[in-house]
Amino acid sequence: MSEQNRAVVRRLFEETDRREKADQEMFAPGFTAHIAGIPPMTFEGFEQFLEMFYAAFSDFSHTFEDMLAEDDRVAFRAVARAVHTGEFMGIPATGKQVSIVQIGIARVTEGKVGELWNSPDQLGLMQQLGLVPPS
């Protein structure tokens, strides 16, 4: 079961990056997303969140550095890579390549993601876009 759940999570990120939107078929009814610094979102809210990112960044891809599974949970450490090609939170496109480290957990139920917790390195992203000086 653990290997199947890891495959579900990997496929979720790969398909979402490829399609540049979420496929509702991959999410369990009642799905909730918990993204650090943002109130919990339903599937519809998560779709809007993703739309904002895919409008601002192109060539999105995730590379999983670590993935551990136990029972219905899959913990992961990944790096999202993209190019800043559109406006993002009022920031005009910079053309910069960005790498965003993410740590998260997904709860998988009946082969679908029922809940997602994700903590992307928001400070690192702002530094790469030139909005915050490097520390």
C-alpha positions, -999 to +999 in steps of 0.1 A: +000+000+000+028+024+008+043+021-027+009+026-043+004+058-022+038+071-032+029+066-068-004+085-063+014+115-049+041+115-075+015+112-103-005+140-088+024+164-091+036+152-125+001+154-140-006+188-125+026+201-139+020+186-173-016+198-176-010+231-157-041+224-137-055+200-112-074+169-125-104+165-102-103+127-107-071+126-087-087+141-056-110+124-031-144+140-023-140+166+004-103+173-005-086+200+015-053+217+008-032+233+035-006+255+020+017+273+046+005+309+052-029+304+034-062+293+049-073+258+041-088+254+006-114+231-010-106+216-044-121+247-061-098+271-040-068+249-047-076+251-085-076+289-083-043+288-063-027+266-090-041+288-118-022+318-102+011+299-102+008+284-137-001+318-151+030+333-135+055+305-140+061+283-170+079+250-174+069+239-139+084+205-128+088+188-095+117+166-085+112+144-054+143+143-032+127+122-005+094+103-002+083+083+028+050+065+032+032+050+062-004+039+064-024+065+044+003+093+046+030+102+022+057+127+033+078+143+007+106+168+001+106+181-034+121+209-055+098+227-079+115+244-108+100+270-131+106+302-151+090+334-139+072+344-172+041+362-159+030+386-132+031+371-098+015+389-068+021+422-086+056+414-096+062+417-133+078+387-151+116+386-145+125+357-168+144+341-139+146+304-133+135+296-098+138+266-075+113+262-047+120+236-020+088+221-006+081+198+023+047+183+026+024+154+035-004+140+015-032+117+029-043+092+003-076+075+004-088+049-021-061+059-045-069+096-044-054+125-025-078+135+003-057+161+020-025+179+012-002+199+035+026+217+017+052+242+030+070+258+001+101+280+008+083+313+002+113+334+015+136+316-009+112+323-038+111+360-029+149+361-027+152+345-062+128+371-077+149+399-062+122+411-037+141+402-006+179+405-002+197+372+003+205+365+039 
